[in-house]
Structures are given as structure tokens and as C-alpha cells.
Amino acid sequence: MRVMVAAVGRMKQGPERDLAARFRKRAGEAGRSLGIRDVSVIEVKESRAREPERRSIEESIALASILPEQAAVAVLDERGESLASAALASRLLGWRDAGRSEAVFLIGGADGLAPSLLDRADLHLAFGAATWPHQLVRIMLLEQLYRAITILAGHPYHRE
């Protein structure tokens, strides 16, 4: 299985980008023993459209165009589920065991994702009720993926 984070916008150089890269690398290394071949990040350009709805649609089209056909799809959605780390690990394991070759986590732009893309998702994931900057969401998601993978690999988890 491959794990991909697809996000609208580019992460600028700096400590946030370095931290995201560190969690991506650590998740990839920890996942090898589980059959997780790769953890990657794909960035799509932000739309320049003036209307928020049009921006959302254009960005959603760009994200949808990179989705593998049989991928498990999770969207970051403020109205989604707040999962514990072990529950996210269980979702990944379930997708892998169901034969899904890829798990793709989508982070939309400031105007959100189009309803058609939200409807395609297997999971709507939230990081609480607070509003988070997109750079931090990406870091938090990569950290949670790393944590979920280490839980599945049998590393000690302080919550159990």
C-alpha cells in the first residue's frame, strides 16, 4: 500500500516544511515492515478564480485528477470525525487488508472541497473544532500517519 497526502498549495521553505518532511520520512521508514511502500506528498496549485465556489471546484478537480481509481480516500473536513491515533491506525489497516493499493488524504484550500469530492471520501477526518492553518494541518496529518504506522508496527504506544 502507498500512502499519499495531496494538498492544495505549496509549503514554503522553513521549519514547517522541514518538520513535515521529517514526519513523512519517518512514516515511510516505519511502514516498510507493514507493506507500506511509500508515503508521499503531492501539492496542487491554488486556484486564481475570484469566486470562492469556483476556487473550490477548480482545486477539487486538480485533486481528483491525481486520485488512483481504487484508492481509499480521506478528506480533512472540519465537520469530520475526530479519531484517536489507534482508530486511524485501524482504518489504515482495514484499507490495506481490504486490498486497497493506496490511501490518499486530501487537504483542500481555504474554500474547502467540492461536494462531489467530499462524497467520494471513505473518511472525513477532523483535527478538532479549531481552525488550523494549512501548513499545520499538513504537519499534524503527517505526524498522525507516522504515529498510526508505528502503532501498527508494534512500537510501544503510551496510551495503551
ROKEVO-303339 format. One record per residue (C-alpha): residue number from 1; z, x, y; residue in one letter. Coordinates in pm, whole numbers, padded with zeros to 5 digits. Example, Ala and Ser with C-alpha at 12.3 -4.5 7.8 and 13.67 -1.06 7.14 Angstrom:
<atoms>
[1 [00780 01230 -00450] 'A']
[2 [00714 01367 -00106] 'S']
</atoms>
This chain:
<atoms>
[1 [00000 00000 00000] 'M']
[2 [-00070 00108 00354] 'R']
[3 [00145 00001 00649] 'V']
[4 [-00018 -00031 00989] 'M']
[5 [00119 -00110 01332] 'V']
[6 [-00156 -00244 01558] 'A']
[7 [-00060 -00274 01924] 'A']
[8 [-00222 -00376 02249] 'V']
[9 [-00206 -00092 02500] 'G']
[10 [-00164 00281 02484] 'R']
[11 [00165 00457 02469] 'M']
[12 [00175 00725 02737] 'K']
[13 [00287 01083 02674] 'Q']
[14 [00661 01130 02689] 'G']
[15 [00982 01087 02493] 'P']
[16 [00899 00730 02385] 'E']
[17 [00573 00840 02229] 'R']
[18 [00746 01134 02061] 'D']
[19 [01014 00906 01916] 'L']
[20 [00756 00657 01787] 'A']
[21 [00563 00942 01625] 'A']
[22 [00880 01075 01463] 'R']
[23 [00965 00738 01302] 'F']
[24 [00604 00689 01190] 'R']
[25 [00600 01030 01024] 'K']
[26 [00939 00981 00859] 'R']
[27 [00838 00638 00727] 'A']
[28 [00520 00783 00581] 'G']
[29 [00704 01065 00410] 'E']
[30 [00976 00836 00270] 'A']
[31 [00720 00585 00145] 'G']
[32 [00522 00817 -00080] 'R']
[33 [00754 00765 -00376] 'S']
[34 [00711 00388 -00339] 'L']
[35 [00333 00389 -00337] 'G']
[36 [00314 00354 00041] 'I']
[37 [00019 00581 00109] 'R']
[38 [00020 00577 00485] 'D']
[39 [00199 00447 00793] 'V']
[40 [-00040 00438 01086] 'S']
[41 [-00058 00314 01443] 'V']
[42 [-00374 00169 01595] 'I']
[43 [-00397 00095 01965] 'E']
[44 [-00641 -00156 02114] 'V']
[45 [-00731 -00173 02481] 'K']
[46 [-00565 -00420 02711] 'E']
[47 [-00797 -00691 02838] 'S']
[48 [-00901 -00679 03203] 'R']
[49 [-00953 -01056 03225] 'A']
[50 [-00786 -01226 03522] 'R']
[51 [-00654 -01534 03339] 'E']
[52 [-00360 -01485 03100] 'P']
[53 [-00510 -01712 02834] 'E']
[54 [-00838 -01519 02839] 'R']
[55 [-00650 -01186 02816] 'R']
[56 [-00456 -01315 02517] 'S']
[57 [-00774 -01430 02342] 'I']
[58 [-00964 -01105 02406] 'E']
[59 [-00673 -00891 02285] 'E']
[60 [-00625 -01112 01979] 'S']
[61 [-00994 -01079 01892] 'I']
[62 [-00961 -00699 01914] 'A']
[63 [-00656 -00705 01685] 'L']
[64 [-00815 -00949 01439] 'A']
[65 [-01123 -00727 01412] 'S']
[66 [-00919 -00444 01259] 'I']
[67 [-00729 -00659 01007] 'L']
[68 [-00821 -00592 00645] 'P']
[69 [-00914 -00919 00475] 'E']
[70 [-00629 -00935 00221] 'Q']
[71 [-00360 -00773 00436] 'A']
[72 [-00014 -00917 00475] 'A']
[73 [00016 -00987 00847] 'V']
[74 [00336 -00983 01051] 'A']
[75 [00335 -01063 01421] 'V']
[76 [00602 -00968 01668] 'L']
[77 [00691 -01303 01821] 'D']
[78 [00987 -01387 02043] 'E']
[79 [01016 -01718 01853] 'R']
[80 [01007 -01546 01514] 'G']
[81 [01274 -01465 01258] 'E']
[82 [01537 -01201 01325] 'S']
[83 [01552 -01024 00990] 'L']
[84 [01818 -00784 00873] 'A']
[85 [01683 -00446 00767] 'S']
[86 [01734 -00524 00398] 'A']
[87 [01544 -00853 00438] 'A']
[88 [01250 -00670 00597] 'L']
[89 [01261 -00425 00306] 'A']
[90 [01244 -00721 00065] 'S']
[91 [00938 -00859 00246] 'R']
[92 [00759 -00525 00218] 'L']
[93 [00849 -00501 -00150] 'L']
[94 [00729 -00857 -00210] 'G']
[95 [00395 -00791 -00042] 'W']
[96 [00350 -00468 -00237] 'R']
[97 [00440 -00632 -00567] 'D']
[98 [00204 -00922 -00492] 'A']
[99 [-00081 -00671 -00477] 'G']
[100 [-00129 -00665 -00103] 'R']
[101 [-00302 -00336 -00025] 'S']
[102 [-00194 -00338 00340] 'E']
[103 [00085 -00472 00557] 'A']
[104 [-00014 -00498 00922] 'V']
[105 [00235 -00552 01204] 'F']
[106 [00080 -00681 01527] 'L']
[107 [00223 -00627 01874] 'I']
[108 [00038 -00836 02132] 'G']
[109 [00000 -00774 02501] 'G']
[110 [00210 -00916 02784] 'A']
[111 [00045 -01257 02746] 'D']
[112 [00109 -01283 02373] 'G']
[113 [-00126 -01355 02087] 'L']
[114 [-00379 -01634 02049] 'A']
[115 [-00269 -01932 01835] 'P']
[116 [-00539 -01855 01575] 'S']
[117 [-00390 -01509 01514] 'L']
[118 [-00034 -01644 01507] 'L']
[119 [-00143 -01899 01246] 'D']
[120 [-00279 -01623 01022] 'R']
[121 [00056 -01443 01006] 'A']
[122 [00268 -01427 00691] 'D']
[123 [00572 -01340 00902] 'L']
[124 [00677 -01398 01262] 'H']
[125 [00930 -01127 01344] 'L']
[126 [01162 -01116 01646] 'A']
[127 [01396 -00847 01771] 'F']
[128 [01642 -01094 01920] 'G']
[129 [01622 -01321 02221] 'A']
[130 [01595 -01044 02480] 'A']
[131 [01266 -00942 02634] 'T']
[132 [01173 -00584 02543] 'W']
[133 [00912 -00350 02693] 'P']
[134 [00617 -00300 02459] 'H']
[135 [00690 00072 02420] 'Q']
[136 [01043 -00001 02299] 'L']
[137 [00922 -00275 02065] 'V']
[138 [00688 -00026 01903] 'R']
[139 [00969 00227 01860] 'I']
[140 [01207 -00038 01723] 'M']
[141 [00944 -00164 01479] 'L']
[142 [00864 00185 01351] 'L']
[143 [01236 00258 01313] 'E']
[144 [01286 -00064 01118] 'Q']
[145 [00989 00015 00895] 'L']
[146 [01137 00360 00832] 'Y']
[147 [01475 00202 00754] 'R']
[148 [01321 -00060 00524] 'A']
[149 [01126 00205 00335] 'I']
[150 [01434 00424 00291] 'T']
[151 [01629 00123 00163] 'I']
[152 [01354 00061 -00095] 'L']
[153 [01355 00431 -00188] 'A']
[154 [01724 00404 -00276] 'G']
[155 [01866 00604 00011] 'H']
[156 [02224 00510 00093] 'P']
[157 [02242 00230 00348] 'Y']
[158 [02562 00200 00545] 'H']
[159 [02553 -00182 00550] 'R']
[160 [02587 -00221 00173] 'E']
</atoms>
